[in-house]
Amino acid sequence: MNDKRIKYLIEGISKDITAYLMEDKGIKMTDAISVFHNSETFAKLSDPNTGLYIVSSAYVYEILKAELRFGKITLE
């Protein structure tokens, strides 16, 4: 798969995750983007070697929720 396609898939998942955060947590778009982009989950999604870009947005969101629950990131 070429880099353009991978970037496209990552952007689509990121858009979905932002929407999920806004809906589930009741936060603003800018805050949702910040939470996701500063997460280890986003770092892993952005690394083509992990293959996360080929799974569903819902699956990636479950990983993020676990990180938010047990990891370093918290929602204030």
Backbone as JSON, one array per atom type, in Angstrom:
{
  "sequence": "MNDKRIKYLIEGISKDITAYLMEDKGIKMTDAISVFHNSETFAKLSDPNTGLYIVSSAYVYEILKAELRFGKITLE",
  "N": [[0.86, -1.18, 0.0], [0.52, 2.23, -0.78], [2.04, 5.31, 0.47], [0.31, 7.54, 0.34], [-2.25, 6.4, 0.41], [-2.2, 5.14, 2.9], [-1.97, 7.39, 4.56], [-4.42, 8.6, 4.0], [-6.21, 6.7, 5.07], [-5.5, 6.81, 7.79], [-6.2, 9.45, 8.37], [-8.99, 9.29, 8.03], [-9.74, 7.51, 10.09], [-8.9, 9.05, 12.25], [-10.64, 11.22, 12.08], [-13.08, 9.96, 12.64], [-12.58, 9.04, 15.27], [-12.29, 11.45, 16.61], [-14.92, 12.41, 16.42], [-16.24, 10.4, 17.89], [-15.15, 10.84, 20.45], [-16.09, 13.44, 20.97], [-18.85, 12.97, 21.08], [-19.13, 10.9, 23.05], [-17.76, 11.9, 25.31], [-18.56, 14.49, 25.51], [-17.07, 16.73, 24.74], [-15.39, 19.59, 23.23], [-14.55, 19.95, 19.73], [-11.88, 20.79, 19.26], [-10.67, 20.04, 21.65], [-11.08, 17.28, 21.61], [-9.57, 16.56, 19.37], [-7.05, 17.29, 20.3], [-6.75, 15.54, 22.52], [-6.74, 13.03, 21.22], [-4.6, 13.29, 19.36], [-2.44, 13.6, 21.03], [-2.1, 11.18, 22.16], [-0.87, 7.85, 22.92], [-2.06, 5.99, 21.38], [-2.67, 7.33, 18.97], [-0.07, 7.76, 18.1], [0.71, 5.13, 17.6], [-1.16, 4.45, 15.63], [-0.3, 6.15, 13.62], [2.06, 5.03, 12.86], [3.02, 3.15, 10.27], [3.98, 0.54, 10.45], [2.61, -0.77, 12.47], [0.15, -1.47, 11.48], [-2.34, -0.59, 12.27], [-3.84, 1.18, 10.81], [-5.42, -0.25, 9.08], [-7.51, -1.39, 10.4], [-10.8, -1.18, 11.91], [-12.33, 2.0, 12.74], [-13.75, 1.92, 15.12], [-12.47, -0.13, 16.51], [-9.92, 0.98, 16.94], [-10.74, 3.09, 18.53], [-11.57, 1.74, 20.82], [-9.08, 0.92, 21.78], [-8.0, 3.43, 22.37], [-9.81, 4.24, 24.37], [-9.17, 2.43, 26.4], [-6.56, 3.25, 26.88], [-7.06, 5.85, 27.83], [-8.41, 5.21, 30.15], [-6.59, 3.65, 31.63], [-4.05, 4.55, 31.05], [-1.7, 7.21, 30.5], [-3.02, 9.52, 29.75], [-5.57, 11.84, 30.59], [-8.95, 12.97, 30.73], [-10.07, 16.15, 31.4]],
  "CA": [[0.0, 0.0, 0.0], [1.37, 3.41, -0.88], [1.98, 6.26, 1.58], [-0.89, 8.38, 0.22], [-3.39, 5.6, 0.83], [-2.06, 4.97, 4.34], [-2.3, 8.69, 5.17], [-5.86, 8.77, 3.83], [-6.87, 5.82, 6.04], [-5.23, 7.36, 9.12], [-7.03, 10.66, 8.52], [-10.37, 8.86, 8.19], [-9.88, 6.98, 11.44], [-8.75, 10.18, 13.17], [-11.91, 11.97, 12.02], [-14.07, 9.17, 13.37], [-12.23, 9.03, 16.7], [-12.63, 12.79, 17.12], [-16.38, 12.44, 16.56], [-16.59, 9.52, 19.01], [-14.79, 11.53, 21.69], [-17.02, 14.55, 21.17], [-20.15, 12.43, 21.46], [-19.07, 10.13, 24.3], [-17.23, 12.67, 26.44], [-19.17, 15.82, 25.52], [-16.03, 17.75, 24.67], [-15.3, 20.35, 21.98], [-13.74, 19.34, 18.69], [-10.45, 21.08, 19.47], [-10.2, 19.22, 22.78], [-11.07, 15.89, 21.14], [-8.4, 16.43, 18.49], [-5.87, 17.34, 21.16], [-6.66, 14.29, 23.29], [-6.34, 11.93, 20.35], [-3.28, 13.51, 18.75], [-1.41, 13.5, 22.06], [-2.19, 9.84, 22.75], [-0.02, 6.78, 22.4], [-2.86, 5.32, 20.35], [-2.45, 8.04, 17.71], [1.31, 7.48, 17.68], [0.72, 3.79, 17.03], [-1.92, 4.52, 14.38], [0.51, 6.88, 12.64], [3.2, 4.19, 12.48], [2.53, 2.14, 9.32], [4.44, -0.8, 10.82], [1.67, -1.41, 13.39], [-0.99, -1.94, 10.72], [-3.61, -0.12, 12.83], [-4.6, 1.94, 9.81], [-6.29, -1.13, 8.29], [-8.61, -1.89, 11.22], [-11.92, -0.24, 11.99], [-12.24, 3.14, 13.65], [-14.28, 1.48, 16.41], [-11.41, -0.92, 17.17], [-8.91, 1.94, 17.4], [-11.35, 3.84, 19.63], [-11.51, 0.88, 22.02], [-7.7, 1.02, 22.27], [-7.87, 4.75, 22.98], [-10.57, 4.26, 25.64], [-8.36, 1.7, 27.39], [-5.45, 4.15, 27.23], [-7.59, 6.93, 28.66], [-8.8, 4.63, 31.43], [-5.47, 3.08, 32.38], [-2.77, 5.1, 30.62], [-1.19, 8.48, 30.97], [-3.87, 10.63, 29.36], [-6.84, 11.96, 31.3], [-9.83, 14.04, 30.29], [-10.38, 17.02, 32.54]],
  "C": [[0.9, 1.23, 0.0], [1.1, 4.39, 0.27], [0.74, 7.15, 1.54], [-2.13, 7.65, 0.73], [-3.38, 5.41, 2.35], [-2.46, 6.26, 5.05], [-3.8, 8.94, 5.11], [-6.63, 7.94, 4.88], [-6.69, 6.34, 7.46], [-6.09, 8.59, 9.37], [-8.5, 10.3, 8.72], [-10.64, 8.32, 9.59], [-9.81, 8.11, 12.46], [-10.03, 11.02, 13.22], [-12.99, 11.26, 12.82], [-13.82, 9.21, 14.87], [-12.57, 10.37, 17.33], [-14.13, 12.9, 17.36], [-16.84, 11.58, 17.73], [-16.31, 10.21, 20.34], [-15.75, 12.67, 22.0], [-18.37, 14.04, 21.67], [-20.11, 11.76, 22.84], [-18.68, 10.97, 25.52], [-17.82, 14.07, 26.53], [-18.15, 16.94, 25.49], [-16.03, 18.42, 23.3], [-14.37, 19.63, 21.0], [-12.25, 19.57, 18.92], [-9.88, 20.24, 20.61], [-10.11, 17.74, 22.37], [-9.86, 15.63, 20.25], [-7.13, 16.39, 19.33], [-5.67, 16.05, 21.94], [-6.14, 13.17, 22.39], [-4.92, 12.11, 19.82], [-2.14, 13.45, 19.76], [-1.4, 12.12, 22.73], [-1.16, 8.89, 22.15], [-0.74, 6.03, 21.29], [-2.65, 5.99, 19.0], [-1.04, 7.79, 17.2], [1.4, 6.11, 17.02], [-0.03, 3.75, 15.7], [-1.08, 5.15, 13.28], [1.73, 6.1, 12.17], [2.7, 3.07, 11.56], [2.91, 0.71, 9.69], [3.47, -1.52, 11.76], [0.47, -2.01, 12.65], [-2.33, -1.48, 11.27], [-4.46, 0.63, 11.82], [-5.54, 1.08, 8.98], [-7.44, -1.72, 9.11], [-9.69, -0.83, 11.32], [-11.65, 0.89, 12.98], [-12.72, 2.74, 15.05], [-13.24, 0.69, 17.19], [-10.34, 0.02, 17.73], [-9.46, 2.75, 18.57], [-11.35, 3.03, 20.92], [-10.1, 0.9, 22.63], [-7.5, 2.35, 22.98], [-8.61, 4.8, 24.32], [-9.8, 3.53, 26.74], [-7.18, 2.56, 27.83], [-5.93, 5.27, 28.14], [-7.94, 6.42, 30.06], [-7.59, 4.24, 32.27], [-4.11, 3.72, 32.1], [-2.47, 6.45, 31.22], [-2.13, 9.64, 30.71], [-5.14, 10.65, 30.19], [-7.65, 13.09, 30.66], [-10.2, 14.85, 31.51], [-11.75, 17.61, 32.43]]
}
